[in-house]
Every structure is written in C-alpha cells, then in structure tokens.
Amino acid sequence: MSPDKLQPLLVVEDDLALQKQIKWSLDRFESVTADDRESAMTQLRRHAPAVVTMDLGLPPDADSVSEGFKLLEQILSVDPDTKVIVLTGQNDQSNALKAVAMGAYDFLAKPFEPEVLNLTVERAFRLHHLQSENKRLRAMQMPDTLAGLLTRDPQMLRICRTIEKVANTNASVMLLGESGTGKEVLARGLHQLSNRKDGKFVAINCAAIRENLLESELFGYEKGAFTGAAKTTPGKIETAHAGTLMLDEIGDMPMPLQAKLLRFLQERVVERLGGRQEIAVDVRIVCATHQNLTQCVKEGRFREDLYYRLAEIVVEIPPLRARVGDAALLAHAFVRRFGQEHRRNLALADDALRAIEAHPWPGNIRELENCIKRATIMADGNQITADDVGLAGAANAEGDRSLDLRVTREAAEQRAVLAALARADGTVAKAADLLGVSRPTLYDLMHRLGIKL
C-alpha cells in the first residue's frame, strides 16, 4: 500500500467552487472536505487525516486570517504530526511564513498549479509515513541494556524510551512505583546506558538500615569517630564517585539525614563522621520509593527542597496488574529459569495461565517470581496447573473510557494480541489460534500495532 493511501486528505476551503477544484486536482488521493473551523475539526477527529490543505481566510470572517490560525493551532494540538499545507493569496507571504513558523508543513500561493499541489501533497504524505514508521520501529526497539526487563506493555516500553533519553544527562531521576515493580532493574539499566557505565553502581536501602547507622553508611567515617570505628571507611556516596548512587526507599530517610543529603546535592562534597576534610564527589543520584512523596511533603515528613532536587526527572512505574500480557510473559520466563535449576522440563497449563492473568499481584513481580518458584517445586508432572500456582479469582474487567471507536478498537486489538502472545509464550501459530485468525493476519496486526516477538 502506498503512503498516500494510508490516511485521507482533508481539504479546508470555504469557496465551494475552489473546494471542488482542489478536490478534483487531487483526485488520486482520498479527500474529505470542510468549509469552516468547526467542520474541519469534526472531519479531523473522524478521519485522522495525515495531510491537510487549508485556506487561512475562513468564516465567519473570510477576510481575516485569525480563524485560519486558530484552526492551524487546533489541528497541531490534536496531532502534531499532521502535515498542514496552507493556501494563501499572492500578496500574503508574511502570513504564510507565520503559519510555517507555527508548525505548518508548507504553503502555496493561489492560484496554484495542480502539478505543484500534487507534488507537495505527495511529499507531505511520504514524510508523514516515514515519521510514523520511524516511531513504530523506535517503539518496538528495546535498549540492549534494558533487555533484562521482560515486557511488551506499551507503557513500560515508553518508560524504557524515557530511561534511554535521560541516561546521558546528570539529571537526578526519581523512580516511583509499588514494591516489586522493577525499580532497581531500571536504575541499573539507566546506569549502563549512561556515560558513567564504567563507574560503580552503588545501591543502598534507606529503610533497611537503622537511623543511627544510615549516616555512617552514606557518608563514611574516620578511624575512632565512634566506638567500633577501627579504620577509616568511605561511605556509599564516596564509593559511587564517577558512577551512580541509588537511594532506595528514599521516603524512609530520617529528617536530619535529609538535610545532610540536601547539602551534598547542593555542594557536591561529603564530610565523613569524625572528619574535618570536605571530599568532592561526582555522582549521579537515582532514588526510588513506593511512597507518595508529595503527600509526605504536605505532612512534613519529607523536605520539599530535597524533593525538588531529587525529582528532576520522575518516572512512574505501573504495577504488574496494569501491564498488558506481562504477567503471563514473565511467568513463562520464570518457569524456564526454575525448571532449569531443578532440571525439569516444565510448562504452564492453560488453567494456570488464566489464574495468573486474573490475579491482581499486589506484590508485583516479586510475588509472581515466588509463586512460580513454589509451583515448580510442588508440580507433580511436567504441567504446572492452577492448583500448583495456588491462585483463585477472576479478572477484573475495566471499561474503556474512550468513546472514539477507532482508538477503542485499536486499543482492544493491541490488548488482545499482547495477551495472546504472552499466553502462547511467543508462539505465533498458537497465538493466532487463540485469537481465531490466520498467522498472516496476526503478522499484519503485529506490524500495524508495532508489536514484535
């Protein structure tokens, strides 16, 4: 299918005779028409055109360009990738240039040459097609250093893109999410993608160390600083010099230490307990927590100034129950891992997969891992059943709030294909059977939805 047939062309022109002429000139494209801003926006939402040709002078004041500029702004706010070609009068170049500055793809002066208009529209379609294909390929690609993060969920793949974008900056990253969602995996991936990958990745759990020991763990101490300090010991911050420091469960850090951490973030120097020398440290900070830190700030349990220092980039990680198909995908991977450990050739039965997909997984990936580990030990045969995984309950159906049929249909298709591939453990033939379609149809669906094995 050629790029110009992928999506329709919208022609916005209030002069009906000229509108007909433009449509006739562009007869090789599938055109829809509109004669004012309101009807243009209706057609835009209905047909999602890749390319729009529009006159700037539109009713109710066809002699003014204000309505045309409003429409251009609205079109690009709905879909910034839409290619808008502005048709202007011979002596209206300043407004045409303003339209291009606002984001229009190109402009042509009226009266136009049909051949030039056709060529401009065709190029706009091809550019739109290339950009869409590039986005689709980018969405399918998982960074090598995040390959250990098993997911096909679109939201998680977008998070991987975000991690990839911010990796080579020095911005502090805050990872928010429930316990067991993979925050440390993402933090390690961020480190490996960064220009600090040759330095150390150092992690410390602020909730797992007693308050009176956490300070010495973070900042280190000099020999004789306190009873038992037999030798000078660098802290975790100092150890992570030229690398990445992950502060896990930062929400549990005591207030006095929050003030000391804030000073380090401002000055980038540490002072060991019992020491008087300031030591310069170059480290990238990544923090994580399952707590609502904005609420902690309101309640006075977390410093607001520290929060804004740490939250330069905030990444919210969805729970496992919100990731389409990931529970089954991870379950298959855990079965293979634990099966190899116990030297057993194991597989998940259909009733076990249904139970895994229906369970809400309040403990997220950690709970799923423990569940599968137990099931691989308890299973009598080579098939792990629902009884072996020990789960009960049905899936909670969630209504799609969108009323746009095209968007709703595409989202439903994506969920169904991802779930089928996860349940089939990536076997296309089996997934096609589950979906009730042929393998070529499933491959076409996967290509259109940007899903790869």
N, C-alpha and C positions, 0 to 999 in steps of 0.2 A: 504493500500500500504506500502510495507516495505521500510525502509530508503534507501537501496541500489538501489531502482528503481526510486527514486525521480529525480535524475540527472545522466547523463552519466559519465563514467570514461574516462579520457584521458591518453593514453599510448604514451610517447615520447621516441623513440628509433630509432637510425639511422641504426642499423643492422636489415635488414628486416626479416631475419630468426628468430632472437631473438624477434623481434617485434611480429611476428606471434605466437611464442611460448608463450609470455606473454599474448597475447590476448586469446589464446586457454586455458591457465591456468586459466584465469579469465572469463570463458565463462558464468558464472552466472550473470555477470554484462554487462551492455550495453556499449561497448567500442568504442571509436573513436581513431584514431591513427595520429601521426605526426612524421616526421623524422628529423626536424631541428627547430631552434628557430622561424623562420618566420611562418612556417606551424602550429607550436604549438600555437602561439598567434592567428592565424586565427581560429583554432578549439576552442580555449578558448572563443573567442568572439561569435562564432556561437552557441556553445553548453552549455556554462557556467557550466563546469563540477565541481562537488563537490570535486572530488579526482583526483589527477594527479600522475602517476608514471613516473619518468624520469631518464634518464642516464645523468650524468654530462658531458661526453665526446660527444660533438655534432659537426657536420660540421659547418664551413669549416675546423676546426682543431680538429678532433676527439681525438687526443692525449692529448689535453689540456682541462682543466675544466672551462676555462674562459667563453665560450659560455653557458655552463650549469648554471653557477652562474648568468649570465645576464638574462637568461630565468627565473630562480627562482625569481629573483628580480622583473622582469616584471609581472609575474603571481601574486605575492603577492601585487604588487602595484595596479593591476586591481581589485583583490578581496582578501583582507587579510584573509578571512575565508576559502579559498581553502586549502585543505589538500594535501600537496605535499610529496610523498614518493620517496626518492632518492635511485636509484640502483647504487651501486659502486663496484669496484673491491675488492678482498680480502685484498689487502695491501693499501687501500685508506681510512682508517678510519679517518685521520685528515681532509680530505675534506668533508667527511660525517658529521663529527661533526661541521665543519664550516657551512655547509648547514642547519643543525638543529639550529645553533645559529642565522642564517639569517631568520629563520621562518619556515623551513621545518617541517612537522609533524613527520617523522621517516625516517630511512634508512635501507636498506637490502643489504648484500653483495652478489655478483654474484659468482658462480651460486646459485640461490635461490631455496628453497623448495617451490613448488606450494602451499602446505597447509599453510605454514607460510605467503606467499604473500597474499593468500586469506583472512586469518585471519586479517592481518594488514590492508588490503583494507577495509574489512567489518567494523573493528573498526573505521577507519577514516570516513567512511560514517555515522556510527551511531553517532559519535561525532559531525560531521557537522550538522546532522539532529537535535540533541539535542540543539546545539547552535542556530540554525535557529529558532527552536520552542521557545526557551527562549527569543530571540529577538522579535519574533512576540507577545508573551504574554506580554512582557515589553511594547511594543508599544501600546498594547490595554489598558493597565492599566493607569488610571488617578489617581494621588495622591489625597487622600481624601481631603486635604486642598485646592486643586485646583478644586474640584468637582463643585464649583460655576461657573467655566469658561466653558460654554457650547461650545463644539467644537468636530468635528470628523475630522477636517482637519489635514492631516499628518504633515504639517509644524508646526502647533500650538501644536500638540502632542509632537513633537520633542522639542519645546520650553519648554513645561512642564517638559520634562526629564531634560533639562538643568537647569531649576529652582530647580528641586529636587536635582541635583548633587551639585550645588554650595551653597545650603541653609545653610549647617552646616559649612561653611567656614566664614572667616571675610572679604572676598574679596568685594570690592565696586562693585556694579552692576549698569550698565547703560542700561536703557530701552529706545530704540529708536522706534518711530512709529508715525503715524499720530494721531491727536486728536481723541479721542473716540474709540481707538482700545483696551482698557482694560489694560492700563499700571498700574493703581493703583490696579486693581484686582490681577495682577501678583505680584506686590510688597507686597501686604498683604499676598498672598499665600506663597511667599518667607519667610516672617517673621514667619508665622505659622508653616512652615516646619523646621525652624531653632531652634537651642538650646537657642534662645533669645525669644521664643514664650511667656514666662511668663512675659517678659518686655513689655513696651508700644510700639505700632506702632504710630509714630507721622508723619503727613504729612503737608507740607507747600507748597503753590503755589507761586513761586518766581515772577510770572508775575501778580499776583492778588493783591500784596501789594506795596504801593508806596515806592520808593527808600529810603526816609528818615525814614520810619517805619520798613523796612525789617531787618535792622541791629539789632534793639531792639527786633524784633520778634525772630530772630535767636539766638542772644547771651544774651538776657535779659538785665536788667538794675537795678541799685541800687536806693534806695529812694533818690529823689532830684537830680537825674542825669540830668534832663531837666524839663521844665515846664510841670506839669501834672503828673510827676512820684511820685505818692503819697505813693507808697510802693515798696519794693524790689520785683522784678518779674523775675523768671528764664526764660531763652529763650527756644525755641523749642529744640535746641541741648541738653541742660542740662536736659530737661524734658524727652528726649528719652534715658537717661542713662540706660544701660543694655538692651536696646531694639533696635529698628530700626527707623532711620530717613529717610523719603522720601522727597527729594527735587524735586518737580515737576516743570517743565518748567525751568530747570537749565540754559538753554541758555539765559534766560532773566535776569539773575543775573547781577547787575552793576559791573563794573571792580573793584572798590575799595573793594567791599564785596567779590569778587573772591579772592583777595589777603588775606583777613582775613580768609576766609574759607580754603584756602590752608594751612595757618599756623596752623589752628586747625587740619587738616588732618595729618600734619607732627608731631605736638607736642601732639595732643590729649588733649589739655587743652583749656578752654574758659575763657575770661575775660569779665564780664558784663560791660555795659556802665556805666561810673562813678565809677567803682570799680578798685581796685588795686590787688585783690587776684586772682591768677590763680586757676581754678577749673578743676580737672581731670574728663574727661567724657569718658566712654566706650560705643561706639555706632556704629552700623553698618549702613553705608550710602548706600542708593539706590536712584539714581537720574533718572529723565525721561525728555524727551524733544521731540518735533516734529521737531526741527530744525536740520540742518546738521551741527554738531559741528565742524567737520574737516574743513568745509568751513568757519565757524565763526572764527576758529583759524587762518586761512590764511588771513582773513580780519582784524585781530587784535581786534575782538570783544569778544574773549574768550581766556583765558590764556592757553597756550599749556601745561605748567607744571601741571595746575589744571586738564586739560582734561585727562592726563595720570594717575593722581591719582584716578580719578573717573571712568575711563574706564578699570578697571582691568578685568571685565567680561562684554562684550557688547552683548545685546540681541536685535535683530531687529524683531519687531512685524509686521507681514504682515497686510495690510489693509483688511477690510471685503470683498471687491470685489475679493481678491486673495485667499480667504479661501473656498475651495470646499464644497458646501452644507450648510455652516454655516448661511447664510442669512435666508434661509427657516427654519432651525433648531431653530434659535433664534426668528424668527417671531412667530412660534408656541408657544414657551415658553412665549413670551410677551403677546400673545393673551390669554393664560390661566391665566396669572397673572392679567392683566387688566380686563378680564372677571369676575374673582372672586371679584375684587374690586368693579365692577359695578353690581355684582350679575346677570350676563348674561352668558348664555351658548353659546359661540361664536366659530366659526371655519372659517378658511381661505378657500375661494373658489379657484378653480384651476386657474382662470384668475388672481387673486390676487397673488398667489404663483409665476406664470410666470412673473408678473410685478416685484415682489420682487427680483427674481433671475436675472432679466435683468438689474435692476438698479445698477449704479456704486457705490452708497453710499459714496459720498465724505466726509460725516460727520460720517461715520462708524457706530459703534453700537449705539452711542448716537442718531444719526439721525434715525436709524431704530426703536429704542425704542419710540422716539417721534412720528414717523409716525404711528406705531401700536397703540399707546395710543390715537391718534387723530381718527384713524379708528374705534376703539372700541366704541368711543363716537358717531361717525357720522353714523355708520351702522344702517340701518332701521330694518333688520331682524337678524337672527342668523348667516347668512353667510356674511363674510367681502369680498366684491368684489374689483376688480381693481379700480373701481370708488371711493370706500371708502378710499383706500390707496393713491389714487391721484398720481400714478406714470405712466410714459409713457416711451416708448423706447424699443429697442430690445437688446438682449445680444450681447456683442462684442466678436466675435469668435477669439480665439487666436490659431494660428498654433503651433503644437508641433514641436520643433526644432530637436528632436531626430530622427535619421534615423534607429535606431535599432528597428526592428519590434517587437521583444519580449518585450522590455522595453516600446515601444509606446503602444502596445496592453494592457499591464498590467496597465499602467497609465490611459488609456482610460476607462478600466473596473472599476478601482477604482473611477474615477471621476463620472462615470455613477451610480455606486452603491451608493456612498455617496449622490449624488444629489437626487436619487430616495428615499432613506431612509429619507432624510431631508424633501422632499416634502410630503412623506407619514406619516410624524411625527412619524417615528419609527415603523410603522405597516408593518411587513414583507410581508403579503399577498398582500397589496396594492402596495408596492414597487415592488414585483415580477410581478404584472400585468403591472405596468408602464414600466418595463424592458422587458416584453414579455417572462419571464421564469417561471419555476415552483418554488414553495417555497423551495424544497430540493436543486435545482440548485443554488438558491440565497444563501441559508445557506452555501453550499460548496464554493461559490465565496467569501462570507464574511470571512469564515475560512481561505481560501488561501490568501486573501488580508489583513488579520489582522484587520478586522472591527468588532466591537461589538456594540450592541444596548445600 
